[in-house]
């Protein structure tokens, strides 16, 4: 059975992994007969956001791995326990946790830094020839890690500022609809805008399913 690592960044669109995108990814993998292996860094998240108000909940602290376990129903690996040789591909759902916890793009833009374990994971997967899937805001992570030496085509929706940031970091931006994907065949990188453009979970689900199917084709 094909095993696909699903890299989570917490739980919740404003401070972690986008739940709809994450669940759609897990569902599509299951329906395709692939095994999802959820993983996340075992470190504190940048901050906690009240998802009703959108405000930062001052004084609260949460762990990315523990929060990711909510989506994974408890079955989630700390990154240090991941054996990349046991995986056939990686997919990164979106959510601001990608831009706040896995890197700090949300605060530093193109000058952002990436969590060392995440950067190592992506580079080792690239060197091993594993297909990589990026949803929503997560292509910014791909651009920062792969841009300097492995420039690839990536989606980010229709946000001009973020698209320009992807270009600045060494990758090319490609505009596609929310329910479509872009495939960088040479780099084996697949991306879809998801909620960067989508107006409904139905649009997201279509794009995610296409991404999952293509990633599995590239294995």
LUMVEX-688409 format. One record per residue: z, x, y of N, C-alpha, C in turn; chain. Coordinates in pm, 1 decimal. Example, Ala and Ser with C-alpha at 12.3 -4.5 7.8 and 13.67 -1.06 7.14 Angstrom:
2
      n_zz      n_xx      n_yy     ca_zz     ca_xx     ca_yy      c_zz      c_xx      c_yy  nukol
     780.0    1319.0    -569.0     780.0    1230.0    -450.0     780.0    1320.0    -330.0      A
     708.0    1285.0    -225.0     714.0    1367.0    -106.0     787.0    1290.0       3.0      A
***
This chain:
219
      n_zz      n_xx      n_yy     ca_zz     ca_xx     ca_yy      c_zz      c_xx      c_yy  nukol
       0.0      84.1    -120.6       0.0       0.0       0.0       0.0      87.2     125.2      A
     -82.2      50.9     222.1     -85.8     122.4     349.0      44.3      99.4     424.8      A
      99.6     207.8     479.6     223.1     198.3     557.2     194.7     232.8     703.2      A
     235.6     144.1     791.3     210.9     163.1     934.0     343.0     168.1    1009.2      A
     365.3     275.1    1080.8     484.8     285.9    1162.9     470.7     202.1    1288.9      A
     569.6     118.4    1316.3     571.6      36.2    1437.7     685.1      88.9    1524.4      A
     648.9     149.7    1635.8     747.2     218.2    1720.3     800.7     121.1    1824.9      A
     928.9      92.0    1816.0     994.0      -3.0    1905.6    1075.7      69.7    2012.5      A
    1100.0       0.0    2123.3    1169.6      62.9    2236.1    1287.7     -20.0    2283.4      A
    1342.7    -100.8    2193.4    1451.8    -190.4    2228.8    1412.7    -332.9    2195.1      A
    1467.7    -428.6    2268.2    1440.1    -569.6    2238.5    1440.3    -651.6    2367.3      A
    1322.0    -684.6    2414.7    1312.2    -764.7    2537.3    1214.5    -703.2    2635.4      A
    1128.1    -784.0    2692.6    1017.0    -733.9    2773.2    1059.8    -647.6    2891.0      A
    1172.3    -677.3    2954.7    1207.7    -607.6    3077.6    1283.1    -477.0    3057.4      A
    1341.1    -456.7    2938.9    1414.8    -331.9    2917.0    1394.9    -275.7    2776.3      A
    1302.9    -334.3    2699.4    1281.3    -289.2    2562.5    1140.9    -322.6    2516.2      A
    1125.2    -341.7    2385.4     995.3    -379.6    2330.1     965.7    -526.5    2358.9      A
     840.1    -556.3    2389.6     798.5    -694.2    2412.2     803.5    -766.9    2278.0      A
     884.5    -870.3    2269.0     913.3    -934.5    2140.6     790.0   -1002.9    2082.2      A
     713.8   -1076.4    2163.2     594.6   -1143.2    2110.7     497.0   -1040.8    2053.6      A
     471.5    -935.5    2127.9     377.4    -832.3    2081.8     426.7    -765.3    1954.7      A
     555.4    -739.9    1948.1     613.1    -674.0    1830.4     603.0    -763.1    1707.5      A
     640.3    -889.4    1723.5     637.6    -982.3    1610.4     494.2   -1009.6    1566.1      A
     402.3   -1024.6    1660.7     262.1   -1043.9    1624.5     209.5    -923.5    1546.8      A
     251.8    -804.9    1585.3     211.5    -684.0    1512.9     263.4    -687.1    1370.0      A
     390.4    -719.5    1353.7     449.9    -725.0    1219.5     384.0    -833.5    1134.8      A
     355.4    -947.4    1195.7     290.5   -1056.6    1123.5     149.5   -1017.1    1078.6      A
      72.0    -958.8    1169.3     -64.8    -919.0    1135.7     -65.9    -814.7    1024.7      A
      25.7    -720.3    1029.6      33.2    -619.0     924.8      65.6    -682.9     790.1      A
     160.4    -775.0     790.5     198.9    -841.8     666.7      83.5    -923.7     610.1      A
      15.5    -996.6     697.2     -96.9   -1078.4     652.8    -212.2    -993.5     598.2      A
    -221.5    -869.2     647.0    -327.3    -779.7     601.4    -287.8    -703.4     475.2      A
    -164.5    -725.7     427.6    -119.3    -658.7     306.8     -67.6    -518.4     328.7      A
     -38.6    -483.7     454.1      16.0    -351.4     486.3     167.3    -360.6     502.9      A
     234.1    -249.2     484.9     379.2    -243.1     502.8     412.2    -185.5     639.6      A
     490.9    -258.4     715.9     536.1    -209.9     846.5     665.1    -131.0     829.4      A
     670.4     -15.7     893.3     790.8      66.6     893.7     836.3      77.0    1038.9      A
     937.7      -0.1    1075.7     985.5      -1.4    1213.3    1071.4     120.8    1240.6      A
    1057.6     174.2    1361.5    1133.1     293.7    1398.8    1160.9     291.6    1548.2      A
    1262.9     367.0    1588.3    1299.8     373.4    1729.6    1391.3     493.6    1750.7      A
    1395.0     546.5    1871.6    1488.7     656.2    1899.9    1631.8     605.2    1902.4      A
    1722.5     685.2    1851.7    1865.4     650.7    1848.7    1933.1     707.6    1972.4      A
    1901.1     648.7    2087.9    1953.8     694.7    2216.3    1980.9     572.5    2304.4      A
    2060.6     588.4    2411.3    2084.2     475.2    2501.2    1956.6     435.8    2574.6      A
    1939.4     305.2    2600.6    1825.6     263.4    2681.5    1856.4     286.2    2828.6      A
    1751.7     288.7    2908.9    1766.0     325.8    3050.7    1865.4     234.7    3122.8      A
    1849.1     105.3    3105.8    1942.6       8.7    3162.7    1925.4    -123.6    3090.3      A
    2012.0    -218.0    3120.0    2007.4    -350.5    3059.4    1965.2    -450.4    3166.3      A
    1868.1    -535.4    3133.2    1818.9    -634.6    3228.5    1851.9    -775.1    3178.5      A
    1906.6    -856.3    3267.0    1928.8    -997.8    3237.9    1792.0   -1065.8    3238.0      A
    1747.7   -1113.6    3121.8    1612.6   -1166.7    3111.6    1596.5   -1305.8    3172.8      A
    1705.8   -1367.5    3212.3    1695.0   -1495.2    3285.2    1669.5   -1471.8    3433.3      A
    1736.0   -1369.7    3487.5    1725.7   -1344.4    3631.5    1632.1   -1229.3    3666.3      A
    1606.8   -1141.8    3569.8    1526.1   -1023.2    3596.0    1603.7    -912.3    3664.0      A
    1733.8    -932.5    3681.6    1817.2    -833.4    3750.0    1882.1    -738.5    3649.9      A
    1905.3    -614.8    3693.8    1976.3    -517.5    3610.3    2120.8    -561.9    3594.3      A
    2169.2    -561.0    3470.5    2308.3    -598.6    3441.5    2394.5    -474.1    3454.5      A
    2452.8    -456.7    3569.3    2530.7    -336.1    3597.8    2649.4    -322.8    3502.1      A
    2671.7    -200.6    3456.9    2786.9    -172.4    3371.9    2763.5    -196.2    3223.9      A
    2649.7    -254.4    3186.1    2620.3    -277.6    3045.1    2540.2    -160.8    2987.0      A
    2566.5    -130.7    2860.8    2494.0     -25.0    2791.7    2448.8     -74.7    2655.2      A
    2328.6     -35.0    2615.5    2277.8     -71.6    2484.1    2201.9      46.2    2424.0      A
    2197.9      50.7    2290.9    2130.2     156.5    2218.0    1992.0     107.9    2173.7      A
    1890.6     190.2    2192.4    1753.0     148.6    2162.4    1736.1     115.0    2014.6      A
    1790.9     197.2    1927.2    1778.2     173.1    1783.2    1847.5      42.4    1743.7      A
    1967.2      22.7    1793.9    2044.3     -98.0    1761.8    1972.2    -222.6    1812.7      A
    1918.7    -215.3    1933.2    1846.4    -330.1    1988.7    1716.9    -356.4    1912.5      A
    1647.9    -250.0    1872.9    1523.2    -265.0    1797.4    1546.9    -331.4    1662.9      A
    1666.4    -311.4    1608.3    1701.0    -373.2    1478.9    1698.8    -525.5    1487.5      A
    1713.5    -582.3    1606.7    1705.5    -727.0    1623.5    1565.8    -776.5    1586.1      A
    1464.3    -702.0    1627.1    1326.0    -739.9    1595.8    1294.3    -709.5    1450.7      A
    1343.8    -594.7    1402.6    1312.5    -549.0    1266.4    1399.2    -614.5    1160.0      A
    1485.8    -706.4    1199.3    1579.3    -771.6    1106.1    1662.7    -668.1    1032.4      A
    1700.9    -563.4    1106.7    1790.9    -461.1    1052.9    1721.9    -342.8     990.2      A
    1596.9    -358.8     950.2    1527.2    -250.8     880.4    1448.7    -165.2     979.7      A
    1519.1     -70.5    1040.0    1457.1      17.0    1138.9    1510.7     158.9    1120.5      A
    1421.1     255.7    1126.1    1457.2     395.6    1107.2    1477.1     464.5    1241.2      A
    1577.8     551.9    1248.1    1588.8     642.5    1361.8    1474.6     742.9    1352.0      A
    1418.3     781.6    1465.5    1300.7     869.6    1463.9    1323.6     997.5    1384.8      A
    1445.7    1050.3    1390.4    1471.9    1176.4    1319.6    1465.8    1160.0    1168.2      A
    1468.4    1036.2    1121.0    1461.3    1010.6     976.1    1322.2     968.3     929.8      A
    1225.7     973.1    1020.2    1088.9     932.4     986.0    1013.4    1049.7     923.8      A
     951.7    1026.2     809.7     865.5    1124.4     745.2     721.2    1081.4     769.7      A
     655.0    1149.6     860.9     520.6    1110.6     899.6     421.7    1118.3     782.7      A
     452.1    1200.4     685.8     363.7    1213.7     569.7     361.7    1086.4     485.1      A
     459.6    1000.0     504.9     464.6     875.1     429.8     393.6     760.8     503.1      A
     340.0     788.8     622.7     276.0     685.4     703.4     125.5     707.7     711.6      A
      52.6     598.4     731.2     -92.9     604.3     741.0    -143.0     577.0     882.3      A
     -57.1     526.4     970.3     -96.3     494.2    1107.1      29.8     464.4    1187.9      A
      13.9     457.9    1320.3     123.2     420.9    1410.3      73.4     316.4    1509.1      A
     159.4     219.0    1541.0     129.4     120.3    1644.5     248.0     111.5    1739.9      A
     217.9     109.5    1870.1     320.1      99.5    1973.8     305.9     -34.2    2047.3      A
     392.2    -133.8    2019.1     393.7    -255.1    2102.0     433.5    -219.2    2244.3      A
     405.3    -310.3    2337.5     438.3    -284.6    2476.6     579.0    -329.3    2513.4      A
     595.2    -370.0    2638.0     727.4    -399.0    2692.0     769.8    -283.7    2780.9      A
     849.1    -313.5    2883.3     887.9    -209.2    2977.7     977.1    -102.5    2915.3      A
    1029.6    -129.9    2794.5    1105.4     -26.5    2725.2    1021.0      96.3    2697.4      A
     890.1      76.1    2677.7     799.9     190.0    2658.5     801.4     278.0    2782.6      A
     793.7     214.8    2899.9     783.5     287.7    3026.0     919.1     325.1    3085.2      A
    1026.9     280.0    3022.5    1160.6     311.9    3070.2    1239.9     395.6    2970.2      A
    1219.6     368.8    2840.1    1300.4     432.4    2736.4    1225.2     541.4    2659.8      A
    1098.7     513.4    2625.0    1021.2     613.2    2551.3     965.1     718.6    2645.7      A
     947.7     680.5    2771.0     913.6     774.1    2878.0     969.0     713.4    3006.9      A
     945.5     776.6    3119.7     997.1     720.0    3245.4     883.2     688.8    3343.2      A
     770.6     643.8    3288.2     656.2     609.4    3371.5     690.9     501.9    3474.0      A
     777.9     408.0    3437.8     815.0     299.1    3528.5     880.3     350.6    3656.1      A
     938.0     470.1    3649.3    1009.5     525.3    3764.4     936.1     642.9    3828.6      A
     864.4     720.1    3747.1     804.3     844.4    3796.4     652.0     843.4    3800.0      A
     590.4     738.1    3747.0     445.0     731.5    3748.3     381.5     846.9    3672.3      A
     278.0     904.9    3728.4     204.6    1011.3    3658.8     286.0    1138.1    3640.4      A
     396.1    1150.8    3712.9     485.0    1266.2    3697.4     590.4    1243.5    3589.7      A
     572.8    1138.7    3510.8     673.0    1101.1    3410.9     686.8    1205.9    3301.0      A
     799.4    1199.1    3232.3     821.3    1281.0    3113.3     840.7    1187.4    2994.7      A
     807.5    1236.5    2875.4     814.6    1157.5    2753.4     930.8    1205.2    2668.3      A
    1001.4    1112.3    2605.6    1108.6    1150.7    2512.9    1051.7    1251.3    2413.4      A
    1116.4    1366.8    2395.9    1061.1    1472.6    2310.8    1027.8    1427.1    2168.9      A
    1111.5    1339.9    2111.0    1086.3    1293.1    1974.1     961.8    1205.6    1968.1      A
     939.3    1126.1    2073.5     820.7    1040.9    2080.1     695.4    1126.7    2098.3      A
     703.6    1223.3    2187.5     589.2    1312.2    2210.0     552.3    1386.5    2082.2      A
     652.5    1437.6    2012.3     628.6    1508.4    1886.2     563.9    1416.5    1783.7      A
     612.7    1292.7    1774.8     559.3    1196.1    1679.0     410.7    1169.8    1704.6      A
     374.4    1146.5    1830.7     235.7    1116.5    1864.7     145.8    1236.9    1837.7      A
     189.2    1355.2    1879.1     107.1    1474.6    1861.3      89.2    1509.5    1713.7      A
     195.2    1495.2    1636.6     184.0    1524.3    1493.5      94.0    1421.8    1424.3      A
     103.1    1295.9    1465.3      16.8    1192.8    1409.0    -129.5    1221.5    1444.4      A
    -151.7    1264.1    1568.2    -287.9    1297.4    1611.1    -342.5    1414.3    1530.7      A
    -260.7    1516.8    1511.9    -303.8    1633.5    1435.6    -331.6    1599.2    1290.4      A
    -258.0    1501.6    1236.6    -276.2    1460.3    1097.5    -392.4    1362.6    1081.3      A
    -453.0    1321.5    1193.7    -566.0    1230.0    1186.7    -529.1    1085.5    1164.0      A
    -404.8    1048.7    1194.7    -362.2     909.9    1176.5    -416.7     823.0    1289.4      A
    -465.4     703.8    1258.8    -504.6     610.3    1364.3    -382.7     569.9    1446.9      A
    -405.1     550.9    1576.7    -297.8     513.7    1668.3    -335.3     387.0    1742.5      A
    -242.3     290.8    1750.0    -265.4     166.6    1822.6    -166.4     153.0    1937.2      A
    -216.2     113.6    2055.2    -131.1     100.2    2173.6    -156.2     -34.3    2240.6      A
     -48.3    -108.8    2265.5     -56.4    -241.8    2324.4       6.3    -245.3    2463.5      A
     -50.5    -330.9    2549.5      11.7    -362.4    2677.3      26.3    -238.2    2764.9      A
     149.6    -200.7    2800.9     176.6     -86.7    2888.1     181.5      44.9    2811.2      A
     187.6      39.1    2677.7     204.9     162.4    2600.1      89.2     261.8    2610.8      A
     -33.8     221.9    2650.2    -136.2     323.6    2672.0     -98.2     428.4    2777.4      A
      -7.4     394.7    2869.2      37.5     496.5    2965.0     109.3     609.5    2892.3      A
     181.7     574.7    2788.2     248.9     674.4    2705.2     145.2     762.7    2636.4      A
      42.4     698.4    2582.2     -65.0     772.9    2515.7    -134.4     866.2    2613.9      A
    -158.8     817.8    2735.3    -227.3     899.3    2835.2    -147.2    1024.1    2869.8      A
     -16.8    1008.6    2883.1      66.9    1123.7    2920.3      69.6    1227.5    2808.9      A
      77.1    1181.7    2684.7      87.5    1275.1    2572.1     -48.7    1332.1    2533.2      A
    -150.8    1246.8    2528.9    -281.4    1289.4    2478.8    -376.3    1336.1    2588.7      A
    -351.0    1294.1    2711.6    -441.6    1325.8    2821.0    -473.4    1473.1    2840.1      A
    -373.5    1561.6    2839.0    -401.5    1702.5    2866.9    -499.6    1769.0    2770.1      A
    -494.7    1732.7    2642.4    -578.4    1800.6    2543.1    -664.5    1708.1    2458.4      A
    -636.0    1577.4    2461.1    -707.9    1482.9    2375.8    -745.7    1359.4    2456.0      A
    -813.5    1376.0    2567.8    -848.6    1261.7    2651.7    -919.5    1153.2    2572.3      A
    -869.2    1031.6    2579.1    -927.2     919.5    2504.3    -943.8     799.9    2596.8      A
   -1020.6     701.7    2551.9   -1035.5     578.2    2627.2    -922.0     483.1    2595.9      A
    -866.5     421.1    2699.2    -750.0     334.4    2683.6    -762.5     210.4    2771.5      A
    -699.0     102.0    2729.1    -692.9     -20.5    2809.5    -559.6     -27.6    2882.7      A
    -556.2    -106.2    2988.5    -429.6    -136.3    3055.7    -438.9    -269.5    3129.4      A
    -543.1    -348.4    3100.0    -560.7    -473.7    3171.9    -638.1    -451.0    3299.8      A
    -604.6    -526.3    3403.7    -679.3    -520.2    3529.1    -596.0    -465.7    3643.7      A
    -483.7    -401.9    3613.6    -399.3    -345.2    3718.3    -459.5    -213.4    3765.1      A
    -512.2    -212.5    3885.7    -585.9     -96.6    3936.8    -498.2      27.2    3948.0      A
    -374.3       9.2    3991.7    -285.1     123.9    4010.6    -254.2     192.6    3878.0      A
    -223.8     112.4    3774.4    -192.7     170.3    3643.9    -316.9     229.8    3580.0      A
    -431.8     166.1    3600.9    -557.6     220.0    3550.6    -585.1     356.2    3612.3      A
    -560.3     367.8    3741.8    -580.6     495.7    3810.4    -485.3     602.2    3756.1      A
    -363.3     560.7    3721.4    -265.6     655.7    3666.3    -313.8     709.7    3532.0      A
    -372.4     622.8    3450.5    -425.8     666.7    3321.0    -534.6     771.1    3342.1      A
    -621.2     747.1    3440.0    -726.9     843.0    3471.0    -668.2     974.9    3520.4      A
    -567.5     967.0    3605.6    -504.7    1087.6    3658.9    -441.4    1170.9    3548.8      A
    -387.2    1104.1    3447.2    -320.6    1175.8    3338.6    -418.2    1230.7    3234.0      A
    -548.2    1210.9    3256.3    -646.3    1277.9    3172.8    -720.7    1192.0    3072.5      A
    -699.7    1060.5    3076.9    -772.3     970.0    2987.4    -862.5     879.4    3070.3      A
    -949.4     806.1    3004.2   -1037.3     714.1    3075.7    -990.2     570.6    3053.3      A
    -996.2     490.5    3159.4    -954.4     351.3    3148.4   -1073.4     262.5    3117.7      A
   -1053.3     167.7    3026.4   -1157.2      73.1    2987.3   -1102.8     -68.4    3006.2      A
   -1174.8    -151.5    3077.1   -1132.1    -289.8    3101.0   -1186.1    -381.7    2992.5      A
   -1095.9    -450.5    2924.1   -1135.1    -552.7    2826.6   -1045.0    -674.1    2846.1      A
   -1084.5    -787.1    2790.8   -1004.7    -909.1    2800.9    -875.6    -896.4    2720.6      A
    -781.5    -983.3    2750.5    -650.0    -977.8    2686.7    -656.9    -993.3    2535.6      A
    -755.8   -1068.2    2488.5    -765.5   -1092.3    2345.0    -869.1   -1001.8    2277.5      A
    -904.9    -893.3    2346.3   -1000.8    -797.7    2292.0    -936.9    -659.5    2278.0      A
   -1010.1    -568.2    2215.8    -960.3    -432.0    2196.5   -1065.8    -332.5    2242.2      A
   -1019.7    -211.0    2266.4   -1111.9     -98.1    2285.7   -1082.8       3.1    2176.4      A
   -1187.9      56.7    2118.8   -1173.6     154.6    2011.5   -1232.3     287.1    2056.4      A
   -1149.9     390.9    2059.9   -1198.2     526.6    2081.3   -1219.6     585.5    1942.0      A
   -1341.2     573.3    1893.5   -1371.7     610.4    1755.6   -1341.1     757.2    1728.2      A
   -1380.1     844.3    1819.7   -1360.3     987.8    1798.7   -1212.2    1023.0    1792.0      A
   -1133.5     958.6    1878.0    -990.3     987.9    1880.3    -908.1     905.3    1785.0      A
    -971.9     804.2    1720.7    -902.9     710.8    1631.5    -786.2     643.6    1704.2      A
    -814.1     601.7    1828.0    -714.1     533.9    1911.2    -766.2     394.8    1946.7      A
    -684.5     293.5    1921.4    -720.3     154.7    1949.2    -618.4      99.3    2048.8      A
    -665.2      25.1    2148.5    -571.8     -32.5    2245.6    -616.3    -172.6    2286.5      A
    -519.5    -250.3    2335.2    -545.0    -386.2    2381.4    -447.4    -419.0    2494.2      A
    -491.9    -491.9    2598.3    -405.6    -518.1    2713.9    -284.5    -606.2    2685.3      A
    -297.0    -697.8    2587.7    -187.5    -790.9    2557.3    -133.5    -852.8    2686.1      A
      -1.4    -848.9    2706.1      56.4    -918.1    2820.8      30.5    -851.3    2955.0      A
     -36.9    -737.4    2957.0     -80.2    -682.9    3086.7    -186.5    -774.2    3147.9      A
    -252.2    -854.7    3062.2    -354.1    -947.9    3110.8    -334.3   -1090.2    3059.6      A
    -273.1   -1103.3    2943.1    -267.8   -1233.4    2875.2    -183.7   -1336.5    2949.6      A
    -227.2   -1461.5    2938.6    -151.2   -1571.2    2997.2     -75.5   -1651.4    2894.4      A
     -93.0   -1617.4    2766.1     -25.6   -1691.6    2660.3      -7.9   -1604.4    2537.0      A
      85.2   -1645.2    2452.2     108.2   -1573.1    2327.2     -13.9   -1585.4    2235.5      A
     -90.3   -1693.9    2250.1    -210.2   -1711.7    2168.4    -312.1   -1601.6    2197.9      A
    -329.5   -1568.3    2327.0    -420.2   -1459.1    2364.3    -369.3   -1327.2    2308.5      A
    -239.8   -1305.2    2323.4    -178.9   -1181.5    2273.1    -202.1   -1168.1    2123.8      A
    -178.1   -1276.1    2050.1    -190.2   -1272.5    1903.9    -331.8   -1235.8    1860.4      A
    -432.8   -1286.8    1931.6    -571.0   -1254.0    1896.6    -598.4   -1105.7    1916.1      A
    -554.6   -1052.1    2028.9    -576.1    -910.6    2055.6    -500.5    -821.5    1958.9      A
    -376.7    -858.2    1931.4    -295.0    -779.8    1838.4    -357.7    -778.8    1699.9      A
    -403.8    -893.9    1654.6    -461.9    -901.5    1521.2    -588.1    -815.5    1511.2      A
    -670.4    -818.2    1616.3    -789.7    -733.6    1616.8    -751.7    -585.9    1614.9      A
    -647.9    -550.9    1691.2    -602.5    -411.6    1693.0    -553.2    -368.3    1555.7      A
    -470.5    -452.0    1493.8    -417.0    -418.9    1361.9    -530.3    -402.1    1260.0      A
    -624.0    -493.5    1261.5    -735.7    -486.2    1166.9    -814.7    -357.6    1185.7      A
    -838.3    -318.5    1311.0    -915.9    -197.0    1336.7    -838.1     -72.3    1298.4      A
    -710.2     -70.3    1329.6    -626.6      44.0    1291.5    -630.6      62.8    1139.2      A
    -620.0     -46.6    1065.5    -624.0     -38.7     920.2    -761.5       7.3     870.5      A
    -866.7     -31.8     938.2   -1001.1      14.0     902.1   -1015.2     165.0     917.5      A
    -945.3     218.7    1018.2    -957.3     361.6    1048.5    -871.8     449.7     957.5      A
    -784.6     388.4     877.7    -697.4     467.2     788.3    -782.9     540.2     685.3      A
***
